[in-house]
Amino acid sequence: MSYAFKLAAAGIAILLAGGVAIALFSALWMQMSLAAGIVVVGGGLLLLAWRIDKRDRAARAGIEELPRI
């Protein structure tokens, strides 16, 4: 699969995830406020990014100990 197809697939996935987030959190946005909904969604995205970064760091553990080429 070429880079362009992967980029297009990632863009489509982001658009779909945004639509799902709007559908799931629309009741929250109506009851509290738009700012509170953005804080909740933003916090969830930060948590997701933190977990992915933690997993990637664990996968790269020990790379610094490899000999230089």
C-alpha positions as CSV (number, residue, x, y, z in Angstrom):
1,M,0.0,0.0,0.0
2,S,1.5,3.3,-1.0
3,Y,1.9,6.3,1.3
4,A,-0.9,8.3,-0.4
5,F,-3.4,5.5,0.3
6,K,-2.3,5.3,3.9
7,L,-2.6,9.0,4.3
8,A,-6.1,9.0,2.7
9,A,-7.2,6.2,4.9
10,A,-5.9,8.0,8.0
11,G,-7.8,11.1,6.9
12,I,-11.0,9.2,6.4
13,A,-10.6,7.5,9.8
14,I,-10.1,10.9,11.5
15,L,-13.3,12.2,9.8
16,L,-15.3,9.2,10.9
17,A,-13.9,9.3,14.4
18,G,-14.9,13.0,14.6
19,G,-18.5,12.2,13.4
20,V,-18.8,9.4,16.0
21,A,-17.5,11.7,18.7
22,I,-20.1,14.3,17.8
23,A,-22.8,11.8,17.8
24,L,-21.8,10.3,21.2
25,F,-21.1,13.5,23.0
26,S,-23.9,15.7,21.5
27,A,-26.1,15.1,24.6
28,L,-23.2,16.2,26.8
29,W,-22.6,19.3,24.8
30,M,-26.3,20.2,25.0
31,Q,-26.5,19.7,28.8
32,M,-23.3,21.3,29.9
33,S,-21.7,23.5,27.3
34,L,-19.6,23.3,24.2
35,A,-16.4,24.1,26.2
36,A,-17.1,21.2,28.6
37,G,-17.6,18.8,25.8
38,I,-14.3,19.9,24.1
39,V,-12.5,19.4,27.5
40,V,-13.9,15.9,27.8
41,V,-13.0,15.0,24.2
42,G,-9.6,16.7,24.4
43,G,-8.8,14.9,27.6
44,G,-9.7,11.6,26.0
45,L,-7.5,12.3,23.0
46,L,-4.6,13.3,25.4
47,L,-5.1,10.0,27.3
48,L,-5.1,8.1,24.0
49,A,-1.9,9.8,22.8
50,W,-0.2,9.2,26.2
51,R,-1.0,5.5,26.1
52,I,0.2,5.1,22.5
53,D,3.4,7.0,23.3
54,K,4.0,4.8,26.3
55,R,3.5,1.6,24.2
56,D,5.9,3.0,21.5
57,R,8.6,3.8,24.1
58,A,8.4,0.3,25.5
59,A,8.8,-1.1,22.0
60,R,11.9,1.1,21.4
61,A,13.4,0.3,24.8
62,G,17.0,-0.9,24.4
63,I,17.6,0.7,21.0
64,E,20.1,3.1,22.6
65,E,22.2,0.1,23.7
66,L,22.7,-1.1,20.1
67,P,26.2,-0.6,18.7
68,R,26.7,2.4,16.4
69,I,27.2,1.6,12.7
